[in-house]
Amino acid sequence: MKVVRRQLKVLLVFGREDNVSEAWWSACKRQGYDVVLKRNTEDAIKAFLDHTHDLIIIDARSSKHLSAENVCRSIRAADHSQFTVLVGIVKKNFADRENATVGPMLKNGYNRIVTEVSTVGGVLNDLIQIEYSELSSQSQLRAMQAVFSALDSCKEVVHITDTQHRIQYVNRACENILGYSLEDVAGRNLWELHISDSHKQDIRAFDHRSSVDFKTSLEHQRAGTDHRQPIDHKAGEPRVNLDISEAVNMQMRRGREWEGVVTCRRKSGGAVHLPSKVIPVAPLTRKNEYYIYMSDTHALDRLEFSTVDHFHPRGSIKSLRKGSHDIRSLNSDAFTLLGGPPVENDHPGRVLSAPVEREKFTFNRNLNFESLNFVEGTQNIIRRQSLVKLHSLTIEAPITRVFNIINAAQENSPAYVAQALEKVLEILRSTELYSPQLISATPDNVRPVPADPVATDLLGGLLAQGPKPLLSGRRSSNDTAVKVSQLSRQSLPALHQQASAAIRELLADDLSWNFDVIKLEKISDKRPLVWLGMSLMCKFHVPDTLGCDEQTIQNWLTLIEANYHSDNTYHNSTHASDVLQATAYFLNQERLGQLLDPLDVAASLIAAVVHDVDHPGKNSAFLCNTDNELAILYNDLSVLESHHAAVSFKYSHSDDRVNIYKALDRDTYKHVRKSVIDMVLATDMTKHFEHLSKFINMSGNSKTPVKDDDTTSFDGARDSPDLMSFGTPENLVIIKRMMIKCADVSNPMRPLHLYIDWAHRIANEYFNQTEEEKKRSLPIVMPQFDRTTCSIPKSQIGFIDFFINDMFDAWDALADIPELIEHLRWNYQYWKEQEEAANAIITVSQNQPLCKADEEDEEEDETKEEDIADRENNNPAEDAS
């Protein structure tokens, strides 16, 4: 708990004026305390009763002028003194006396004893120590007293227990509703208190019912399989039913909240069923020390309870699900009230399978319909249920639960809050939750203004023809990741023995961020992928992981590279090699090495190799506009990405000599295939903001856009992330998507000379598409990318602003890549200066003769290469590399 610091009130009690009292007075004033000085016992006690000071300093050096013992005892006897810190001042020779001890003084009520100091500096040291020890603790205790007072005033029944469910605290609502005071239940086990003997017998009687097999679920977790899948049991094999207390324990051990209906026994013998929430709390450490049980009692205002009662809960706690029941029990109630026959089940007259954790567990709660006493108005509760809720199963989409929570919050909210929540619901019902608006707003301008046309054109082109987001139920087949240490240098594979000296020298630094893939393209005769791929695959032990030999890897890389179109200026095997090298660089970072297991590493490298295979040099929007067979095949949804993933596996299975998956068992192959496909599909830029939002929400990182005038270093700016929280299968899927996305668009993070080359390559490919669209009278996807008018600096500035800044800021928080961030800053500044220079030339050309402007253009071209070289020499990221 964080307590707001306030001005401390200090009372000084000194029988006479001397250097010590003056030093304490001056020191308290210097600290900004509200300080008063009293000379006798009566005035001191009266002042304390009037103001209840936080700190009282009592002169205990001599009883001649003041009885310090009487002052201390009188103050401790007063009301509200338990939060006041009392400090006694003794003489310097106090500790020199034989048998001298502070024990009797502490028993009288002092919190601390200090020796007399006549200097302001010495007193300040004592005050600071007191403030950050006793006063800080007392401030926390005072705030906790306010919290407990608030708990006593709320209507919810609150139990606080230790990790063994032994009750430590109950609030006043527990005493009013259940009849138990803290003295009655302190130290007792909550579940033993509230579960009746008959309920325990019913639980044992249902041990062989078809419920959740808890042991098998744990075994599947240890084996790395998805325990949510159906489980086949041998005939006669007993099943273990999951009781409520076991479900709570399971969630508490995982550090998660639990929600459900808890049966609470009254002291008088009756029982109530309350929608409840159990929250694990770790006050001082990361290990849970307390569990807080919160039970909603608002439904008690509408229903009367007998010994065993049943009602449809209406949760007031924000996160409780409203009226969620098993379909069989709900329909049985409804049919009975309407005069129809009850719905039959395995155990007539009982409610089955109330949800505990909707993804994993159900528990059995035995309630007898004969004992239900519906009072007047109860029928209205069921009639008010929506058709969706009346016929809802225990399976529901998370967004449905979000709607229920917001609807519940609207009911008791002020009008302006209800209107805001209605707007939230309207936004959530939209099918384009992650599609950004192509506008930019300034703090001084409430109305958005149009963004730069080139940047807007680029953004619109990249996001064109995007599919609607689909629900994903992805789950890794490995619940526990095998840690991968930093790579050791491996011996060169057989292919490298045939390489020229220049290729071998270049590949020696293939894990460096400054690796020059453009140079490898030239010296390998446009075959960089097979050379770089073999080097990196062997360094990351991919042949061992997949169980295939190096020759198969080489054959596969050769086949994949042959199906990249060498006539594409950008989407060719050199781009695939660049993405592969960036992926390997990320995998070699310490944090990612601790998170991903060897199969994840292999799948990531494979996805990087194939992510653009057979790319036609035109984007998906162009293919859709031309009714290309691929667009028709994939229904205009993620056309190119779906094709890249599909054709890569087609090529891999075309011949046993190139099949790198042939040694994998079926389950492992399915896991690798699923991972590769997922990462390739993640490179679809139409889903960029969806993947980025999920990654940021997962990691909890704030966004810090890179600016050209920002000179603050990112090194050490953020706390290291908790890798344990990233290690869940769902989070690892998001991390792998983010990794290949960052590798795919990492050109702005490269050294400047490489970045400029890539910028011109992608621009030329867009120029070619625009020319083709004009030639065929097709809709022009990116009109601003006209070879005669386009500004490459503007396009790159827009690309960095729209896509790169936020994405790499979030990725840096996990991967720890300060070198890349430094490159980005320098490159962004370069494009800014190029844009300003271009604007200046336009201005000059409008005011000068044409020939003079041409001469200046020639001079600029001659000095541009020198400027780039100078920039890279002055770039600290280059020096660090």
N, C-alpha and C positions, 0 to 999 in steps of 0.2 A: 504494500500500500504506500502510495506517495502522498505525504502530508504537506500542504502548502505552508511555507514558513511564514510566521507572523512575528510582530514585535513582542519580545519577551518582557514580562513584568518581573522586576527584581525588588526584593525588600531587604535592605541592610539593617541589621540590629546590632548597634555598637553602643556600649554604655558610656564611652567617652570618645572625644575627638583626638586622633593622633595620626601619624603618618600612614599607618595601615588602613584606617578607615578612609582617609583621603585617597589612597591609592585605589581601593576598591570602588569608590565613588567615581573617580576619573576613568577607570577602566570600563565600567559599565556604561558611562556616557559615551565613550569612544566606540563601543560596540553597538551603540544605538538602542540600548535597552531603556524601557520606562522604569526608572529607578527612584525609590524613596528611601529615606533614612529615618529610623526611629531609635530613641535613646532608652526606652524602658519597656518592660514586659507588657503592660496594659496597652500602650499605644501600638506596639507591634501586633498584638493579637487583634485589636480593633481594625487595624489597617488590612490584615490578612482576611478577616471576615468580610470586609467591604469589597476587596478586589481580587481575592484568591490568586496570589502571585505564583508564577511558575518556579521561581528560584528565591530561596531565603538564605542569606548569609548571616550567621550568628557568631558573635565574638565570644568564644569559650575559653579565652586565655586566663581570665580571672573572674571570681565571683564577687569581688569587692564592689564593682559598679553595676553588674548585671548578672542575674541568675540564668545562665544559658540553658541549664537543664530544665528549669521551669518553662522557659520560652518554647523549647523543643517539644516538651510533653503537651503543653497547652495547644500548640498548633496541630499536633498529630491527633489530638482529641476532637478537633473541630471537624465539621462536615467538609467533604470534597478535598481533604488534604492528601488523599492517597496519590494524587498526580503531581504534588508539589515536591521539588527537590530541596532538601535541607543540607546545608554545608556548614560544618563547624570549623572555626579557625583556632588553632592551638599555638603555643609558643614554639620557638625553634628548638628549644632543649627538651621538648616533650619526648622525643624518641630516645633521648640520652638517659632518661630515668630508668631505673631498674624495675622490671616487671611492668613497664608502660605498655598499654594495649588500647586499641580503639574499640575493642569489643563492647564494653559497657555503653559507650557513646552511640554506637550503631544500634544497640538494643533500645536505647531511648527514642530513636526515630531518625537519626541522621542518616543521610545517604552517602556522604563522603566527609573525610576529615583532611584538612590541608594545614600546613604550617604558615605562620605569619610571613608576609612579604610586604615590604614598604615601597617597592618600585612598581610603577604602572606596568612596565613590560612583564615583570614576573606575574602580576595578577592577571594580565591578559592571557598568558599561557594557561593559567589555571582555568580561566573562564572558557577558553576555547575547548579545553579538554572536557569540561563539564557539559558544554553545549552539545558536543558531538557524541557524548556517551549517555549520561543520565537524562539530560533534557530531551535528546532525540528519542530515547526509548519511552519516556513518559508521554511525549507527544503522540507517538504511535499508539500507546495504550489508551490515551484519551480519545483518539479517533476511533479505535476499535470499540470503545464504550458507546460511541455514537452509532456505530454500525449495529451493535447488538440491540440498542434501543429501537433502531429502525426495523430490525427483524422481529422484535416483539410487537411492533405496530402493524405488520403486514398480515394479510389474510391467509397466505400460503402457509402450509405446515412445513417447517424446516427442521431437519435433523442434520447434525454434523457429527460424523463418526471418524474414527481412525481407520487405517487400512485393513483392520480386522473387523470392521463394521461394528466396533464397540462405540456406543453413543457417548459423545462428549458434550453435546449441547442440544436442547430443543427450545423452540420459541414459545411464546404465550399462546399462539394459535394451536399448537399441539396440545397444550393443557386444556384449552377451551373446547376443542373438537374431540380429541381422543381421551382426555381425562388424565394424561400423564404429566407430572411435573418432572423437572430435571432430577430431583432427589429420587424419584421413583425408578428412573431408567438409566441413570448415569452408570457407565461401565457395562451395561447389558448389551448383548448382541442384537442388532436391529431386526435381523431376519428371524431369530428365535422369538423375539417379542411379538412380531406381527404375523407370523405364519402359524395358523392353528394346527392342532394335532390332526384333525380330519383332512385338512388340506395336504399335510405331509403324507397321509395314507393314500390320498387320491393320486399324488405324484408318483408314489411307488407303484400303484396299480397300473399306471400307464407307461411303465418302463418299456413294454414291448410294442407300443403303438408306433405308427409310421410318422415319426417326427424327425428332427434334425439329428443325424448321427454325429455326435460331438467328437468322439475319439477319431472317427474316420476323417472328420474335417481337419483335425490337427495333424493326422498322418499325411493328408494331402498337402498341407502347408509345408511340412518338413520335406516332402518329396518334390516340392516345387511345382505342384499341379494346381489347377484352379478348382478349389473345393466347392465352387458354386455349381459345378457340372453334376448331372445325375450320377448316383453311385449305385453300383450293383452289389447286392448282398447275397451271400449264400443262404440257401434254405435253412431255416432254423437258427440263423445267427442272431443273437440278441441285439437290440438297438438301445442306445442310451439316450434318454430324453433330457433335454436341456431345461433345467428349472430357471426361474426368474433370477434367483441369487447367483446361479452359475453364469447366466448371461451378463449380469452386472459385473461380476468379477472379471469376466473375459474382457469387457470393454474398459474397465478400470486399469487392468494390466497393460492395455494398449494405449492408455492415456487419452481415451476417447469418452465422450459423453454417452449416456444411455437414456433412452426414452421408452416409456411404456406405462401400463396401468399396474399400480401396486395395491394389494389388499392390506389395509391397515386395521388392526384390531383395536377397538375401544376398551378402556379399562373396565367398562360396565359389561363387556362381553359381546357387543355388537361388532359389525365389520363395515367398513366403507371402502369403496374402490376409487382410487384417486389417480388421475393422470399425473405422472411424476417424471422428474428429470434428475439424473444423478450426475454430478460433475466432480471429476478428480481435481484436487488443488495441491499445488506444491508451493508453499509460501516462501521458503528460503532456498530450496535446492531444486534440482530438476527431477527429483524423485518425489512421487506423490506421497503426501503425509496425511491428508484428510479427504473424505468424501462428503459432498454436500447433497442431501436429498431434498428436493423441492417438490411439494405436492400441491396441485391446484385444487382449491376448495370452492370455486365459484359455482359449480354445479350443485353444491349442497343447498344453495338458495332456492332451487327449483324442485328438488327431489327429496323424498323422505326415504330413509333406509331401514330395512329390517335386518335380521341376523346376517343374511346374504343378499346383497342388492346388486342390481345391474342397471346402468344408465349409459346414455350416449354422452360422452364427455365434451365439454366445450372449453377448450384450453385458453386460459388467459396468459400463460407464460408464452413468450413470443415464439419459441422454437417448438412448441408442442403441436403435434398433428391434430387437426380438428376432426373428431368423430370418425376415426379410422378403425374399422372392424373387419373381421373375417366375413366374407360374403355369405357363408352358410348361416352364421349366427344372426347377421343383420336381416337377411331375407326371412329367416324363421320368425323373428320378432314381427316384421312387417306383415307377413301372411297371417299370423295369428291375430293381430289387431284388426285386420281387414276381414276376418271371418273365414279365412281359408285354412287348409291343412298346413301344419308345420312342415318345414323342409327336413327331410330325413338325413341322418348322418350315422357314422359308425356307433356313436354313443348318444342315443336320443335324449333330448332335454339338457344338453350341455353345450356350452360355447367352446369352440375349438380354435386353436391356432391363432391367438391374438398376436400381433406382430411385436417382436422385440427389436431386432436390427433388420430392416427390411431387405438388406442385401444378403444376409447370411442366416439369420435365426428365426424360428418361431417357438413360442413356448405354450404349454397347455395350461389353461386356467379353467377350473371346473365350477360352473355356476348352474344351478337348477332353475329351469324356467318356472317350475311350480311355485318357487319361493319369491318370484318377482311380484312386487306390489306396485303397479303403476298407479300414480295419483293423477288427479285431474290435470290436464295440460301436458301429460307425458306424450300422448299421441301426437300432439302438435309438434313435438321435437322431431319425430320421425317424418311427419309430413313436410317439415321445413328442409329436410335433407334434399339436396339436388339429385337429379336422376343419376348423374355421374357418381355421386357419393353413395347412393342407394345400391348401385350395382358395381361398386369398386371392388377390385380384388386386392390382395395384399401386395401386389406388384404395382408400383406407380412410378412415373417419371419424376425426377427431382424438381423439374420446373412446376409440376402440379403442386408439389409441397410448398414451393416458393409462393405460388398464387394463394394457397390456403393461409399461409402465414401473413401475407400482406392484407388479405381480406379480413382476417381476424384483427389485425392492427387498426384497420380502418374503422371498425365498429365503435371503438371507444376513443377515437382521436378527435382533436379539434378540427374544425372545418378546413382550415388551411392545410393541415397535415393530410387529411383525407383526400383533398384535391391533388396534393403532390403525389400521394400514393397511387391515385387513379392514373396520373400521368406515367408513373413507373410501370403500372400494369399495361398501359397502352404501348409503351416502348417494348416491354418484354413479349408482347404478342406479335411483334414484328418478326418477319422471317430474315431480316438483314441486320442482326444484332452486331455483327463485326464489320459491316461495310462502312468505311469512313465517308464523311461528306467532303466534297472537294471545295472547301472554303478555308480561309484563314482569318483569324480575328485578332484584333489588337486590344490591349487593356483599355485604351482610351476610346475605343469604338465598340459600342454594344452590338451594333449590327455587323454581321460578318461581311467581309469584302472579298471579292474574287481573288483566288491565288494566282501566282505567276502562270501564264498560259502554257509555257513549255513544261513546267513541273506538273501542272494539272493534266496536260496531255499525256505525259509519261505515266502518271498515276492511273489515269483512266484506261490507258492501253494495257497496263499490267494487270489491272483488276477486271478487265472486260471478260464477259462470258463466264463469270464465276458460278460454280454450282452452289446450291443451297446447302448449308451445313447439316450433316447427318449426325445422329447420336452415335457415340462410339462406346463400345463395351470392351475395349482392348485391355488385355491383361497379359503381362509377361509370364512365361511358363517357369521362370526362375524367381522364387520369392526371396532367395538369398543370393546376393551377388558375390562372385569370386573376385577378390581384389587383384588388380593388375599393377605390378610395380613398374617403375620407370624402366624403359627399354634398355637392354644391353645390346651392344653392337654385334650383329650376327655376321657370319662369313657370307661373302657374296654368293648368290645362286649361280647356277651353271651359265645362265644367259649373260651374266655380268662378266664372266671370264672372256666372252667374245666381244665385249664392249671396247670401244676405243678409249684411249687414255683421257680424252676430254670428257667423255660421258661418265667414266668412273670418278673423275675428279669432281664433276658437278654433283653426282649422286651422293658423294660423301657428306654433303650438307643438306640432304633432302628433308630433314626435320627442322631446318632453320626457316623462320618466317621470311627471310630475304631470299629464299630459293628462287632462282631465275628460270621459270618454266618456259619462257619465250626462247631463251638461249637453248634449252634442251630441245625444243621444237626444231630449231634450225640445225643443230648438229646431229639430230637423230632422223633427219629427212622426214619430218612431220609424223614421227612415230613415238611421241613422248610417253604415251600411256603405258605401253608394254614395258618400257625400261623403268619408269618411275613406279609403276604398279608392282613389278616383281621385287624391286628394292624394298618398298614399304610393306608389301604383303609378308615378305620373309622376316622383316624386322619385328612385325607384330605377330609372328608365329601363326599366320592364317592357315598355311598348309597343315600344321599339326592340329589346329582347332577343327578344321573341316575333315581331316583324315585323308587328304589326297596328296599326291606328290607335286613337286614344283613344276614338272613338265605340264601337268594338267592345268595348273594356274597360268602358266605361260601361254598355252594354247587358248585358254579362255580369254585372256587379256588381248591376245592377237585378234581373235574373232570379234570381240566387242569393239576394239579400235577400228577394225575394218568396216564396221557398220556406223561409225561416225562419219558425217559428210565433210570431207576435207575442203570442199568449196565454200562451206559456211565461214564467214569472217569471224564469227564469235562462237557459236554452238558447235564446236568441233572437238576432237580428242584432246587438244591442248587445254580447252576449258575444262574438260573432264579431269585432266591431270592436275590442273590448278585446284579444283574442288577436292580432289583426292588428297593433295598435299596439305591443304588447309584442314581437312578432316583429321589427317594423321597428326598434324601439329596440335589440334585440340585434344586428341586422344592421349597425346604424350604429356599433357598438363597433369600435375599431381592430383588435383581434385577429381577430375574426370576419371583418371586411372583408378581411383579408389571406389568409384561408383559402378563402373561398367565391367561386366565379366567378359571372358574371351569370346563368347558367342556374340555378345553385343558389339564388341570391337570388330569382329570379322564382318558382321552384317552391316556395320557403319561404313567400312571401307568398300564393301561390295556395292552398297547403295550409291556411294560417291562415284564409283567407276561407271555405273550404268544409268545415272540419273537423267542424262540427256541423250542416250543412245538413239540413233536413227532420227535425230531432230531435223526437220526439213528446212530450218532457217526462217520460218515464219511462225508467229505465235498462234495460240489456240483460237483467238478471235478471227484471224484470217481464215483458218481452216473451217470455222463455222460459217463464215460469210460465203465461202466458196462451195459449201456442201461437200467438203472433202469426205472421203470414205471413212477416215478416222473419226471425224466429228459425228458422222451418222452412227458409226459403231458404238461410240461411247456417249451418245445422246447429248452432245455439247457440254458434257461435264468433265472437267479436268482432262481434256482430250489428250494433250501431249504427255502429261505425267502418267496417265493410265497406259498409254502406248509404250512409253519407256519401260515401265515396270513389266508389262506383259511380254514385250519382245525380248527383254533380257532373259527371262526364264525360257522363252521359246528357243533362243539361241543356245542356252546352257544345256537344254535337254535334246538338242539336235544330234549330238554325237557323244558317245561315251568318252571320247578323248578330250572333250571340253567340259564335261559335266563335273563341276567342282562340288556338287552336292551328293554325288553318287554314294559316298561312304556314310552319310548321315542316316540314322534311323528315322522312322516316319515322324515321330513327335518332334525330334530336334529339327528336322527339315521344315516342318510346318511352322515352328517358332522362328527360324531364320527367314523363311519366305515371308511370313507375316511382318516381320520387322523391316525387311528390305522394302517391301511394297509400301508400308506406312511411311518410311522416310522419303521415298521417291515422291509419293503423293504430297508430302509436306512441302515440297519445293514449288507447289502451285502458288503463285503470288496472289491469286484471288482469295486465298485463305491466310494471307500474311498476318493481318491484324487479329484474326482468331487465335492463331498459334502464339503470337506475341502476348496477347492478353492472358492466355492460359499460363504461359511461362511466368509472367510477372505476378499473377495471382498466386501461383504455386510458390514462388521464391520470396514473395513479400517485398520485392525491391521497389524503391521509388525511382522515378524517371528523372534523369539529369541530362538534358540534351546538350550535345557538344556544340560550343559556340566558338567563333573565330577569335573572340577577344578573351576567352577564358584561359587563364594561365595557371590555374590551380592544378596540381598534380593529383591524379587518381590513386597514386600509390598509398595504400594504407587508409584511404578515405572511408572504406566500409569495413565493418566487422566481417570476419570470416564466416561464411554460411555454415549452418548446422548440417553436415553431410548426412547425418542419420535421417533427418526429415526429408531429404531428397531421395532416399533409397527405396521408396515403395515402388512396386511395379508400374503403377499408373504414372508416377512422377518420372521414372526412367524413360517411359515412352515420350513424354513431353520434352525431356532433355535431349533425346536423340533427334527428335524433330527440329528442335532449335539449333542443334549443332550442325546438321546438314544445311539448314537454311542459312546460317551464318557463313558456312563454307561456300555456299553457292553464290552469295553476293558479297564476297570478301574483297573484291577488287579495290574499293576505296580505302582499305586498310593496308594495302601493299605499298612498297616503296614507290615513290612518285613516278619514276621512269616506267615501271611496270603498269601502274594505274593508268597513266596517259595512254599507253598502248591499248589496254583493255577498253578504255572509254571510246577510243576511235573505232575499235572493232565492233562494239555493240551498236554504236551510232550508224556505222556503215550497213549493218544488217537491218536496222530499222529503216534506213534510207531505201534499201533495196525493196523492202516490203511496201513502203509508201509508193514507190515508182510502179511496182506491180499492180497495186490497187488502182492507181490512176489509169494505167494502161488497160485494165480490164473493167473499168467503170464500177469498181466495188466501193462499199463504204470504207472511208479512210479511218483506220483505227487510231492512228496518231498523226494528225495533220501537221503538227508543229515539226515533225521529223522529216522535213524537206531538205534535200541535200544543198539547195541553194540558199536557204534562209535560216536553217537551224543553228542555234548557239549551243555547242557542246558544253561550255562552262555552265550555262544556265540549267541544262538537263542534269548535269552531275550534282550541282548545288541542290536542285529540287529532289533528286534521288536520295541524297544524304539526309536532307531535312525530313522527308516524308518517311523513309524506310530505315536508314542506317543508324541514325543517332540513338533512337530509343532502343532498337534491337540490340546493338552492341553494348550500350550502357547496361542493359539487363544481363546480357551474356557475360560481360566482364565481371559482374558481381559473383558469378559462379566460377567461371573458367580462369579468372585472374590473368588478364592479358593486357597489361599496361603498355607494352610495346606497340600493340595494334592501335590503341587509343591515341598514342602519340603520333603515329603515322597519319591517322585520320585528321587530326588537328592541322598538321602541316599541309596535307592534301586539300582540305577544305579551304584553307587560306589561299592556296595556290589558285584554285578555281575562282575564288572571290576576286583576286587581283586580275586574273585573266578577263573576267567579266567587266571589271572597271576599266581595264585597258581598252577592251573592245568598244565600250560606250564612249570612251574618250576619243577614239579614232573616228567613230561615227560623227561625233560632234565636230571634230576638226575637219573632216571631209566635207561637211556641210558648209563650212566657212572658207575652205581653201580650194584652189584648182585641183582637178582630178590627178594630174601628173604628180603633184607634190604629195598628195595622199598616197599614191602608189609607191613612191619612194619610201615613205615612212613605213608602209606595210612590209616592204622588202627588208628594211633595217630591223623591223621587229622579228621577222622570220629568222634572220641571221643570229640574233641574240637570244632566241628562245631556248635553244639547246644549252647555251652557256648558263642561262638562268636556272634551268632544271638541275644541271650539275652542281651549281653553287648551292642550291637549296638542299640537295641530298647530302652535300658535304657538311652543311650546318645543322642538319637534322639530328637531334640527340638520340632519336630512336635508331638511326643508322649507326651512330657511334657505339651505342649499347650493344648492337648486334655484332 
